[in-house]
Amino acid sequence: MKTATLNGVKYTIDTDPIDGCCSPPKPGDRKPLIRVCCPLNTQKALITVIHEAMHACDYSKHEATVDRASKDIGRLLWNLGYRI
């Protein structure tokens, strides 16, 4: 695991590619953002969109809960034929 100390704080450096992210709104700081980093016509993207939307709806949910539910919902919708 790579680390770097910046301004006296030790940070872990994560270099793994991500599927997406959801940045919460912060007053006066930035606009809310949902980023999907994979082709939208894939099952992976469908699951990622659901995952990040769940975060946007409730930031207090644990990552494991959001991950399990988004995969289950994404598989269900994919099997029902939902595509872009």
N, C-alpha and C positions, 0 to 999 in steps of 0.2 A: 504494500500500500504506500503510495507516494504522499508526502506531506510537505508543507511549506510554512515557515513562520513569518508572518507579516505583521508589523507593528506590535510585536510581542504576543500575538495570538497564533497558536498552531492550528492550521487548517489541513484537513484531509483533502487530497486532490482526487476527484472522481473523473476519470477519462472515459467511462463507458458511455456509448451512445444511448440516448434516451428516445422513447417513443413519443413523448409529449410532455407538456407541463401546463400548469394553471397558476398564473400569478394573481394573487388577490389584489383588489383595489386598495390603494393607500392614499388617504386624503392629501391632495396637493403634490403627490409624488409621481404617480404613473397611472395610466389607464389599465383596467383589468385586461388580461390577455390569456387566451387559450391557444397553445401552440401544438400542432400535430406534425410530427417529423417523419411521416411515412406516407407512401402513396394512398390517396383517399379511396381508391377502388379495391382495397384489400380488407380482409377480415381483421387483420391487426389494426388498421386505422379505425374501423368501426368500434372495436373494443377500446382503443385509445380515446376516441371522442367521448364515449360513454364514461370512461374512467375520469377524464378531466372535467366533464360536466358534473359528475357526482361530487368532485372536489369543490367545484364552483358553487354548488347548491348547499354544501355543508362541509366547511373546512375542518370541523372537529372530528370527522370520521377517521378511524385508524386506517392506515395505508393497506393493511392486509384485508380489511373488510371491503374497502373500495375495489381493490384488485380482484378479489373473488367474485364480487357481485358484477363488476363490469365484464369479466370474462364469461360468466354465466349468461348475462343478458345479451352480450355480443354474439355468443354462439347461437342462442335462441333466435335472434333476429336474422343472423346469417343463414341459418337452416330454413327459415321461413322465406328466404329469398330477398331480403333487404340488401340493395346495392345502390351505388351511385350510378 
